[in-house]
Amino acid sequence: MFRLRLWRPVVVGYTPEWNRAVLTDLDAFRSRGSLSGLTPYLAAGVVSTDVPAHRARRRDLSRHFGARALAGLGGRLREISERHRPGGTFEALGWSGRLVRHLLNAALFGEAMPDQLLARFLRPLHLDMPAPMLPRRRLFRRTDAAIARVLADPPHGSIAADLAGRPAAVTDLRVALAAGYDTTSHTLAWAAWHLGAHPQWRQAQALPLFIDEMLRLYPAGWLGSRVTSRDTVAAGVHLPAGTLVLYSPYLTHRDPGLWPGPDLIRPERFGSGHPSWSYLPFAAGPRSCLGAHLARLMLESGLASLGHGTLTQAGGDPGIATGITLRPRGPLYLRLHGR
């Protein structure tokens, strides 16, 4: 654990003990006042709800985002991924952003949302800070109105159909759209780039472990935050009420004490599991990401479309840039030839 002084004092930790304390005690560590509230894309819905209201709202939503609820979605996502399969030389960040936009439209809205509006709504999430933090009230109103029209007659099999009639359905769907977009598209771009250098992991049966490793190396939610509601202790550190505390999946995932050779790509390491509270690509505990299963479905379908033919790296910058999420500096050029 260590301290930082940003615009206010901050305590940062990345040990498993710290992660467990911050992510399990929802009464002591609150979302209200944390970093997620600084962007209009996340400052709403279940993301910004604290106990006791959080438990009931999450329980209601989790039924529609779990593996059982999304069991019939995989085939549709694979079909869309094949439809948008690149050919020749392509730029991975552009391809992944377009593909994930279409996949989210299918999963959340049954492809009923206007693609041009989705592209405008999501574009700031790819831009440098402070673009994702700026209010865009007119754009948000247009997006909310379009979501409301979908909810009035939702396509069968969409998540919108499951949520129709709920008072906060528009907000929950808008936040799910934003939260699932850049996080998944950036991870997909990095994964495609590394598959170009590691062809042995392109087979369908190998992809789950490879995706685990990409999520370890490049956790899109690289930094999480909470604010203490009262004096408390976490991993032996006294924290006065009102302290901004940070946990970092990126730092935890790169800790050599937890992950031997942390900077190396070794998907096989996940064949034997991992230490508790040391793997947090979707956070953990009672506030873990509701869209984790959907994100993995999108990653698997997108990468499966690159599993045939010859895929090679063609140049680019896979270095890390930080913003609300972790993303490649880019561009990332790949070549895909043959079927």
CORKA-V96672 format. One record per pair of residues at least 24 apart in sequence whose ideal C-beta (glycine too) atoms are under 6 Angstrom apart, sorted by the first residue. I is the first residue (numbers start at 1). J is the second residue. If there is no record, write none. Layout:
((I:J) (I:J))
This chain:
((1:237) (8:244) (10:244) (10:246) (11:243) (11:245) (12:246) (14:248) (14:251) (14:252) (16:277) (16:278) (17:235) (18:234) (18:235) (19:247) (19:277) (20:277) (21:234) (21:235) (22:226) (22:234) (22:245) (22:247) (23:284) (23:285) (24:285) (26:51) (26:286) (27:51) (28:228) (28:229) (28:232) (29:226) (30:227) (30:229) (33:227) (34:225) (34:226) (34:227) (35:225) (38:133) (39:132) (39:133) (39:324) (40:135) (41:178) (44:171) (44:175) (45:171) (45:172) (45:175) (47:175) (61:290) (62:290) (64:159) (64:162) (65:290) (65:291) (67:293) (70:293) (73:107) (74:297) (76:106) (77:103) (77:297) (77:301) (78:301) (80:106) (81:301) (81:302) (81:305) (82:305) (85:305) (86:336) (87:336) (89:314) (89:335) (91:331) (91:333) (92:189) (92:192) (92:193) (92:332) (92:334) (93:189) (93:330) (93:332) (96:185) (96:188) (96:189) (97:185) (99:302) (100:181) (100:184) (100:185) (103:298) (104:177) (104:180) (107:294) (108:159) (108:173) (109:150) (109:158) (109:160) (110:155) (110:158) (112:150) (112:155) (113:146) (117:146) (122:181) (125:181) (125:182) (129:323) (132:324) (144:170) (147:173) (180:291) (182:325) (183:220) (183:325) (184:295) (184:298) (186:220) (186:327) (187:214) (187:218) (187:220) (188:299) (188:302) (189:328) (189:332) (190:214) (190:218) (190:328) (191:303) (193:318) (193:332) (195:311) (196:311) (196:312) (196:313) (196:334) (197:313) (201:267) (202:307) (204:304) (207:300) (207:303) (209:267) (209:270) (210:267) (211:299) (212:270) (213:265) (213:267) (215:281) (216:253) (218:326) (219:249) (219:250) (219:253) (219:281) (220:325) (220:326) (222:250) (222:326) (223:248) (249:280) (252:278) (308:339) (309:336) (309:337) (309:338) (309:339) (310:337) (310:338) (311:336))
